[in-house]
Amino acid sequence: MGKQEISKPNPPPDASHLPDALLRLRIDLDDAKKTVLTDAELSALQKFRRAADYIAAAYSY
């Protein structure tokens, strides 16, 4: 006979042991989704990425 699979729900998460002061440092992902880069910021980011990729490839040689 094959193994019988027993279905158990996931246990609840344990309570956090982090200090409450750290909650102020968290990122609210709902607000982060609302942030959109301007065309100038996106262009600058793409140029930076290309330059970083070029330097990384040149460094490996």
Steps between C-alpha positions, in 0.01 A plus 500: 500500500603859439564756768184668620527878507354671805373850443588742781453877489806719536566601859460867590821709500691544823489837671774741399785561742615818325472828690203721413742778398582300187142529377568863412767383254276266302398569144132518416481304176161646409653849496806372313277371218364851448846645437577532131828615349496799271636457148819686598553277806438185297743614231767581759450162665534320166820691418643417842413132454669489158812667640509263798458197270782626275734552796415158645566330166825691449612414853454130435746515209 
